[in-house]
Amino acid sequence: MKKILAILLVLIFMGEINAQQSPGKDHSELNINCKTCHTCDVPTKDEPCLVVCPREKIATIYQKPEQTPELIVIDQLKDRYNPVYFSHKIHAQMSIMSGGCENCHHYNTSGPILKCNNCHQSSRQREDISIPDLKGAYHRQCMDCHREWSHETGCNTCHSPINDLKESEKNDFKKQLKGKDHPPVTEPTKIVYETNFEGGKLVTFYYDDHINNFKLKCNQCHARESCTRCHDVNHISSDKLILVKEKKSLEEHHKKCFNCHKENDCAKCHLDKQLEPFNHKQRTGWALNKPHSYLSCVSCHGSKQPYKKLDNQCVSCHKGWKKENFKHSVTGLRLDKIHSELSCEDCHTGKDYSVKPGCNGCHENYVYPNQKPGRLVGK
């Protein structure tokens, strides 16, 4: 019975929307179905299961938070409510942690930065209901985060009736936001997760490895991350943040890590001791010296996970390299005239470039790098 009532409520609710947005047409005439707007089979008024607003990731305009407007006044409903003072700079500072400008400006492909009403119509009576109207766009952008941390959904959370505020109080709102910045978020050096996994209870995460060594971007893991991580009112007591353990399924706990580690055995991360930072030489036998130290992992291993294993033959990556077209100076050592005429195998036995080159083929008692076949680049 509850399920039938829920369906009836949805049909009534959808009928009201349809009457407002597309007069004379019902959903059957608009070439859409329930899944166009809803992610679950039985949406209700309390849980409509609305699809996430599309993010095409085609924004090419990026500005630093300090280059953006500090305060934006939203007053489209000034006949009913006082203006909403939106602290754009603070939100821009927060957006850096989870995707940047495109979190909101998701269709802005070229300058100048477009306003929401360039795409979202203020009228609810519109032919294309696949694009939310302006009110819907504002609410869907703002309400998810604010509802999560305050657990309130009332209009007065953001809107105050037009007669409730004096002019002096409006100015106070502006003063509170003027010059205000989001507190800086420090980057952790190392995080050690304690788990209940019997095969190994400790998982060690090194931030520097993933960002600087593996060249990942913050939003690859933190895209659209919940604001409640820091802002949930239930996690704050006497102005002090209380960290709480979230109850998540096995899949939810591993979702971000599985983007790269899906094919890895559990024992790669779950151990009974803390892991040391990633060392390419110790882990693979290949020391990343110039110019390889500047490359991202995908430059050599490709973007597919797990990474493909490589041998130590330069020609595995550098197809077509020969003595005649290879500039040895890129290794940091410029060969003198005599040695530049030799073949690679004369110094690198078996073309094994993972070990020090040998001089014994031509010289007695010569040991590299004590004796060098040329000079170091830049010296």
Summary of the structure (lengths in Angstrom):
residues: 379
radius of gyration: 29.6
end to end distance: 83.9
largest distance: 96.0
contacts: 782
relative contact order: 0.07
helix: 37%
strand: 8%
